[in-house]
Amino acid sequence: MVTDVRAGREDDLPVLTEIYNHHVRTGYATFDEAEVDLADRRAWWTTYATTGPHRLMVAVDDERPVGYATSSPYRAHPAFRHTVETSIYLAPAAIGRGLGGRLYDTLLAELADTEAHHVVAAVALPNDASVALHLSRHFTVVGTFTDYAIKHGRRISSTWFERPVHSDGRR
């Protein structure tokens, strides 16, 4: 059972790397085709902070990470400085336990006190659970890119979602 959702720490990186690489090898949650190493993840980790719009939240069981959620820059252009793109990755044993919702709720609450204004997310299809998760967190469907990527020899479509940071309409 998850005992905590907290800010990510550098000592989480070995397990977060394992979780990510599982999805590189087996699925479409990431379009990366090559596994990452700890050096890659250390550079990635430095892009997150405990304040501001770019966060890394980790779900832990007995202090061992079992999943994480991020809010990353959407694009490098200054025009998008208040827009973040979110991602969630779960360890295989953690899937289906409601952790995606807990991670999203914590991440979105953390973003509420930042300059972040808009959240976007992409879900590679098919993934009914992730689509339902986004809809349950007040995301709306923007549209679907059809067969626009290839991974593991398969063409992949993705549905994109958006929502304001403040789902009650505050700006």
Secondary structure as the mmCIF struct_conf table of DSSP 4:
data_model
#
loop_
_struct_conf.conf_type_id
_struct_conf.id
_struct_conf.beg_label_comp_id
_struct_conf.beg_label_asym_id
_struct_conf.beg_label_seq_id
_struct_conf.end_label_comp_id
_struct_conf.end_label_asym_id
_struct_conf.end_label_seq_id
STRN STRN1 ASP A 4 ALA A 7
HELX_RH_3T_P HELX_RH_3T_P1 GLU A 10 ASP A 12
HELX_RH_AL_P HELX_RH_AL_P1 LEU A 13 THR A 26
BEND BEND1 TYR A 28 THR A 30
BEND BEND2 ALA A 34 ALA A 34
HELX_RH_AL_P HELX_RH_AL_P2 LEU A 38 TRP A 45
TURN_TY1_P TURN_TY1_P1 THR A 46 THR A 47
BEND BEND3 THR A 50 PRO A 53
STRN STRN2 ARG A 55 ASP A 61
TURN_TY1_P TURN_TY1_P2 ASP A 62 GLU A 63
STRN STRN3 ARG A 64 PRO A 73
BEND BEND4 TYR A 74 TYR A 74
BEND BEND5 ALA A 76 HIS A 77
HELX_RH_3T_P HELX_RH_3T_P2 PRO A 78 PHE A 80
TURN_TY1_P TURN_TY1_P3 ARG A 81 HIS A 82
STRN STRN4 THR A 83 LEU A 90
HELX_RH_3T_P HELX_RH_3T_P3 PRO A 92 ALA A 94
TURN_TY1_P TURN_TY1_P4 ILE A 95 GLY A 96
BEND BEND6 ARG A 97 GLY A 98
HELX_RH_AL_P HELX_RH_AL_P3 LEU A 99 LEU A 111
TURN_TY1_P TURN_TY1_P5 ALA A 112 ASP A 113
BEND BEND7 THR A 114 GLU A 115
STRN STRN5 HIS A 118 ALA A 124
BEND BEND8 LEU A 125 PRO A 126
HELX_RH_AL_P HELX_RH_AL_P4 ASP A 128 SER A 136
TURN_TY1_P TURN_TY1_P6 ARG A 137 HIS A 138
STRN STRN6 THR A 140 LYS A 151
TURN_TY1_P TURN_TY1_P7 HIS A 152 GLY A 153
STRN STRN7 ARG A 154 PRO A 164
BEND BEND9 VAL A 165 HIS A 166
TURN_TY1_P TURN_TY1_P8 SER A 167 ASP A 168
BEND BEND10 GLY A 169 GLY A 169
#
